[in-house]
Amino acid sequence: MIENLNLSDKRILLRVDYNVPIQDAEVIDDYRIKKSLKTINYCLDQGASVTIMSHLGRPNGFDENFSLLPVAEKLSELLNKEVIFSDDCISDKALLKSTTLEKGQIHLLENLRFHNGELENCLDFSKTLSFHGDVYINDAFGTAHRAHASNVGIVNFFDETSIGFLMKKELKYLLHEISDPIRPFSVLMGGAKIKGKIELIENFLKEADNLIVGGALSFPFLKVKGYDINSPLINNEDIECAKHLFSLSNKLKKDIILPYDFVVSTSLDNYDNIDIKKVENLDSSDGCFDIGPETTMYFSQILSTSETILWNGPLGVSENPYFGTGTQQICRIIEELSNNGIISILGGGDTVAAAQKFSQFNTFSHISTGGGASLELLSGKKLPALLALEQNEK
């Protein structure tokens, strides 16, 4: 653990996840940057210097649209401190800056993915990156499910490694609070595709007291039950997945809780013909774009009996004001319950965006910074970045 390391006069190489939205060369959502500050400030307070590395987007070689320079400026603003920026991550100039940093100084490297070696987990690339520090700390939970040079290969070149405070908090809530939850434990799942969430749903059918499925994720289940759900989001593979999960739920004698009604229209941009229909009254012309009021009340009643809630995925097209009411009301119910002391855990980028839009963001017990990493961890999978650190400690 980071608290057990002597960081005084050390050069820290810190992997973070600054894969944040940038528009017109400005960061428009600094949540992930803010979540890294505790680890950065701790290292500085211990008398260390810090070199920070991250990726941004999926560039194909160098592309100024994916530069981390706007992130350096935002980080400097948040810390009220100069952040030295290098326009490459492995150049001699960048390495010289890292090796000559004084205690208390911060150095941000340019986008790791400007080099193919990052995604390829190239050991030569990892070795060169390792020259930036004496101690390696990984606080990038959002990339922990990827085996890349900066989070897996690199640990081979350090004697002292650790996770940071953000990673520690993610594991506390997504592993420990979920593996032994205060009950009743309710899981609310939304979003679109079922395929990437099969193992997650299987896991929660076994572990949760209530498994609630809404949004487009519910469509294949309702289709299997015989309702006239028509959506381009449903395919034959999704139908087979839903059948498999219904079979498992029957074996476990647990229900998959589904919507009763939807807010419908013929298209997302047709606001003149918006209607509310029960699932048994749907026809092939109906596009289901939000959960209806009966479903919202039903889901809210179940959630209100819970002591632990995990929410992943919006329940409608929540970015559209005409189809965001269900997600908004459920979000506010969970917010109210959180104020009353229950444990609330939110995961997934769209869920986080909804929480930012509809609630007081700091009310929830934990809002995960990882999308794919959260899903894999909650599905019971081992994350490559964490495995690498564990093996290095042996």
C-alpha positions in Angstrom: 0.0 0.0 0.0 1.1 3.5 -0.7 1.1 4.4 3.0 3.8 1.8 3.6 6.2 3.3 1.1 9.0 5.8 2.0 8.4 8.4 -0.6 10.7 11.1 0.7 13.1 12.4 -2.0 11.8 9.8 -4.4 10.7 10.3 -8.0 7.2 8.9 -8.3 6.0 7.6 -11.7 2.2 7.8 -11.4 -0.2 6.1 -13.9 -3.5 7.9 -13.9 -6.6 7.8 -16.2 -6.9 11.3 -17.7 -9.0 10.0 -20.7 -11.4 13.0 -20.3 -13.6 14.8 -22.8 -11.9 17.8 -24.5 -13.5 20.4 -26.6 -11.8 23.4 -28.3 -8.6 22.6 -26.4 -10.4 22.7 -23.0 -11.3 19.9 -20.6 -15.1 19.9 -20.3 -15.4 17.2 -17.5 -12.6 17.2 -14.9 -14.1 14.5 -12.7 -11.3 11.9 -13.3 -8.6 14.6 -12.9 -10.1 15.6 -9.5 -10.1 12.0 -8.4 -6.4 11.7 -8.9 -5.5 14.7 -6.7 -5.5 12.8 -3.4 -2.6 10.6 -4.6 -0.7 13.4 -6.2 -0.9 15.6 -3.1 0.0 12.7 -0.8 3.2 12.1 -2.8 4.1 15.8 -2.7 3.4 16.0 1.0 5.8 13.1 1.6 8.6 15.0 -0.1 8.5 13.4 -3.5 8.4 14.7 -7.1 5.7 13.2 -9.4 5.8 12.4 -13.1 2.4 11.5 -14.4 1.5 9.5 -17.4 -1.9 8.7 -19.1 -3.5 8.0 -22.4 -6.2 10.0 -24.1 -8.6 8.6 -26.7 -7.5 6.3 -29.5 -5.1 8.2 -31.7 -3.3 6.7 -34.7 0.2 8.0 -34.0 0.7 11.7 -33.0 -2.4 13.8 -33.3 -2.6 17.2 -31.6 -6.4 16.6 -31.1 -5.4 14.0 -28.5 -2.7 16.0 -26.8 -2.7 16.1 -23.0 -1.6 19.7 -22.9 -5.2 20.9 -22.0 -5.1 18.4 -19.2 -1.9 19.8 -17.9 -3.5 23.2 -17.8 -6.5 21.9 -16.0 -4.4 20.0 -13.5 -2.3 23.1 -12.8 -5.5 25.0 -12.2 -6.9 22.4 -9.8 -3.6 22.1 -7.8 -2.9 25.8 -8.0 0.6 24.7 -8.9 2.8 24.6 -12.0 2.6 21.4 -14.0 5.6 20.9 -16.3 4.5 19.4 -19.6 6.6 17.3 -22.0 5.4 16.9 -25.6 6.5 13.3 -25.7 6.6 10.5 -23.1 9.9 8.8 -24.0 12.1 11.5 -25.5 15.5 12.3 -24.1 14.1 15.7 -23.2 11.2 14.3 -21.3 13.4 11.8 -19.4 15.8 14.7 -18.5 12.9 16.6 -17.0 11.9 13.6 -14.9 15.4 12.9 -13.6 16.0 16.6 -12.7 12.7 17.3 -10.9 13.0 18.8 -7.4 10.8 17.6 -4.6 7.3 19.0 -4.9 7.5 19.4 -8.7 4.9 17.8 -11.0 5.6 16.6 -14.6 2.9 15.4 -17.0 4.0 13.3 -20.0 2.3 13.5 -23.4 -0.2 10.9 -24.5 1.1 7.3 -24.1 -0.9 6.1 -27.1 1.1 8.3 -29.5 3.4 5.3 -29.4 2.4 1.8 -30.5 4.4 0.2 -27.7 1.7 1.2 -25.2 -1.1 -0.9 -26.6 1.3 -3.7 -27.5 2.6 -3.9 -24.0 6.1 -3.7 -25.4 8.7 -4.3 -22.8 11.2 -2.0 -24.4 8.7 0.8 -24.2 7.9 -0.1 -20.6 11.6 -0.1 -19.7 12.0 3.4 -21.2 9.0 4.7 -19.3 10.4 3.3 -16.1 13.4 5.6 -16.3 11.0 8.4 -15.3 10.7 7.2 -11.6 12.1 5.3 -8.7 8.7 4.2 -7.4 5.7 3.2 -9.6 2.1 3.9 -8.5 -0.9 2.9 -10.5 -4.0 4.9 -9.8 -5.7 4.4 -13.2 -8.6 2.1 -12.4 -10.3 2.9 -15.7 -7.5 1.1 -17.6 -6.9 -1.7 -15.1 -8.7 -4.3 -17.4 -6.2 -3.6 -20.2 -2.7 -5.2 -20.4 -0.7 -2.3 -21.6 2.9 -1.2 -21.3 2.2 1.5 -18.7 0.2 -0.7 -16.3 1.5 -4.3 -16.8 4.8 -4.5 -18.5 6.3 -1.6 -16.5 6.1 -3.3 -13.1 8.9 -5.6 -14.2 11.3 -2.6 -13.9 10.4 -1.5 -10.3 11.2 -2.8 -6.9 8.7 -0.6 -5.2 5.1 -0.5 -6.6 1.7 0.3 -5.2 -1.8 1.3 -6.0 -3.0 4.9 -5.3 -5.9 6.1 -3.2 -8.4 6.2 -6.1 -7.7 2.6 -7.0 -7.9 1.6 -3.4 -11.3 3.2 -3.1 -12.6 1.6 -6.3 -11.6 -1.9 -4.9 -13.1 -1.2 -1.5 -16.5 -0.5 -3.0 -16.5 -2.7 -6.1 -15.0 -5.7 -4.4 -15.5 -5.6 -0.7 -18.8 -3.8 -0.3 -20.3 -5.9 -3.1 -18.8 -9.3 -2.2 -20.2 -9.0 1.4 -23.0 -6.3 1.1 -25.2 -5.0 3.8 -28.6 -6.5 2.8 -31.0 -6.1 1.2 -28.7 -5.7 -1.8 -30.3 -4.4 -5.0 -28.7 -4.1 -8.4 -30.2 -1.8 -11.0 -28.9 -2.3 -14.6 -29.7 -0.3 -17.6 -28.0 0.8 -20.8 -28.2 -0.9 -24.1 -26.4 -4.1 -25.0 -26.9 -7.4 -23.1 -23.9 -9.2 -24.7 -21.2 -7.5 -22.6 -23.1 -7.9 -19.4 -24.0 -11.6 -19.4 -21.4 -12.6 -16.8 -22.3 -9.6 -14.7 -26.1 -10.5 -14.7 -25.2 -14.1 -14.0 -23.2 -13.0 -11.0 -25.8 -10.7 -9.6 -28.6 -13.3 -10.1 -26.7 -15.3 -7.6 -25.6 -12.6 -5.2 -28.2 -9.8 -5.2 -31.5 -9.8 -3.4 -33.1 -7.8 -6.2 -32.0 -7.6 -9.8 -33.7 -4.8 -11.7 -33.2 -4.5 -15.5 -34.4 -1.4 -17.3 -33.6 0.7 -20.4 -32.8 -1.0 -23.7 -31.2 -3.8 -21.7 -34.7 -5.0 -20.8 -35.8 -5.3 -24.5 -34.5 -8.9 -25.2 -36.0 -10.1 -21.9 -39.4 -8.6 -22.7 -39.2 -10.0 -26.3 -38.6 -13.5 -24.9 -41.7 -13.0 -22.7 -43.7 -12.4 -25.8 -44.2 -8.7 -25.8 -44.1 -6.7 -29.1 -40.8 -4.9 -28.5 -39.4 -3.5 -31.8 -35.9 -2.1 -31.6 -32.7 -2.2 -33.8 -30.9 -2.8 -30.5 -32.2 -6.4 -30.4 -30.7 -9.2 -32.3 -30.9 -13.0 -32.3 -27.8 -13.2 -30.1 -29.4 -11.0 -27.5 -32.5 -13.1 -27.5 -30.5 -16.3 -26.9 -28.6 -14.5 -24.0 -32.0 -13.5 -22.5 -33.3 -17.1 -22.7 -30.1 -18.3 -21.0 -30.5 -15.8 -18.2 -34.2 -16.6 -17.7 -33.2 -20.3 -17.4 -30.6 -19.4 -14.8 -33.1 -17.3 -12.9 -35.6 -20.1 -12.8 -33.0 -22.5 -11.5 -32.0 -20.0 -8.8 -35.7 -19.2 -8.1 -35.0 -15.5 -8.5 -36.8 -13.0 -10.6 -35.4 -10.6 -13.2 -37.4 -7.5 -12.4 -38.5 -5.8 -15.6 -40.4 -2.6 -16.7 -44.3 -2.5 -16.6 -44.6 0.4 -19.0 -42.6 2.8 -21.3 -42.6 6.3 -22.6 -43.0 5.7 -26.4 -42.9 7.5 -29.7 -42.4 6.6 -33.3 -38.9 8.1 -33.3 -36.5 9.9 -31.0 -37.2 13.3 -32.6 -41.0 12.9 -32.8 -42.2 14.8 -29.7 -45.8 15.3 -30.9 -46.8 11.6 -30.5 -45.2 10.8 -27.1 -47.4 8.3 -25.2 -47.2 6.0 -22.2 -47.9 2.4 -22.8 -48.0 -0.8 -20.7 -45.8 -3.5 -22.1 -48.8 -5.7 -23.1 -50.1 -2.8 -25.3 -46.9 -2.1 -27.3 -46.9 -2.6 -31.0 -44.2 -2.7 -33.6 -44.3 1.1 -34.3 -43.5 2.0 -30.7 -40.0 3.1 -29.9 -39.5 2.7 -26.1 -37.3 5.6 -25.0 -37.8 5.8 -21.2 -39.4 3.7 -18.5 -42.9 4.8 -17.7 -44.4 6.1 -14.4 -45.7 2.8 -13.1 -42.2 1.2 -13.6 -40.5 4.2 -12.0 -42.7 3.8 -8.9 -42.2 0.0 -8.8 -38.5 0.3 -9.1 -38.4 3.0 -6.5 -40.4 0.9 -4.0 -37.9 -2.0 -4.4 -34.9 0.3 -4.1 -36.4 2.0 -1.0 -36.1 -1.4 0.9 -32.4 -1.7 0.1 -29.3 -1.1 2.3 -26.9 -1.4 -0.6 -27.6 -0.3 -4.2 -25.4 -0.8 -7.3 -26.6 1.2 -10.3 -25.1 0.7 -13.8 -26.7 2.2 -16.9 -29.4 4.8 -17.6 -33.1 3.7 -17.9 -33.9 5.6 -21.0 -32.4 8.1 -23.5 -31.5 10.3 -20.5 -29.6 13.0 -22.4 -32.9 13.9 -24.1 -35.2 16.0 -21.8 -38.3 14.3 -23.3 -37.0 10.8 -22.3 -34.9 11.4 -19.2 -37.7 11.5 -16.5 -37.4 7.9 -15.5 -33.6 8.0 -15.0 -33.9 11.4 -13.3 -36.5 10.2 -10.7 -34.6 6.9 -10.0 -31.4 8.9 -9.6 -33.1 11.2 -7.1 -34.5 8.3 -5.2 -31.1 6.8 -4.8 -29.7 10.2 -3.8 -32.3 10.5 -1.1 -31.6 7.0 0.2 -27.9 7.8 0.2 -28.6 10.8 2.4 -30.3 8.5 4.8 -27.2 6.3 5.1 -27.5 3.4 2.6 -24.5 2.4 0.5 -24.8 3.6 -3.1 -22.4 2.6 -5.9 -22.6 4.0 -9.4 -20.7 2.8 -12.4 -20.4 3.4 -16.1 -19.9 6.6 -18.0 -23.5 7.1 -19.0 -24.6 6.5 -15.4 -22.1 9.0 -14.1 -23.3 11.6 -16.7 -26.9 11.1 -15.5 -25.8 11.5 -11.8 -24.0 14.7 -12.7 -27.1 16.0 -14.5 -29.8 15.0 -12.1 -28.3 15.0 -8.5 -25.9 16.4 -6.0 -22.9 14.5 -7.3 -21.1 14.0 -4.0 -24.1 12.4 -2.2 -23.4 8.8 -3.4 -21.1 6.5 -1.5 -18.9 5.9 -4.6 -19.0 6.8 -8.3 -16.6 4.6 -10.2 -14.2 6.1 -12.7 -14.0 2.9 -14.7 -16.5 1.6 -17.3 -15.1 -1.7 -18.7 -12.9 -2.1 -15.6 -15.9 -1.9 -13.3 -17.9 -4.4 -15.4 -15.1 -6.9 -15.5 -14.3 -6.6 -11.8 -18.0 -7.0 -10.9 -18.2 -10.0 -13.2 -15.6 -11.7 -11.1 -12.7 -11.3 -13.5 -9.1 -10.5 -12.5 -7.8 -7.2 -13.8 -4.4 -7.5 -15.6 -3.0 -4.3 -14.0 -3.8 -5.6 -10.5 -2.4 -9.0 -11.2 0.8 -7.5 -12.4 1.2 -5.5 -9.2 0.4 -8.6 -7.1 2.9 -10.8 -8.9 5.6 -8.1 -8.5 5.1 -8.0 -4.8 5.7 -11.8 -4.4 
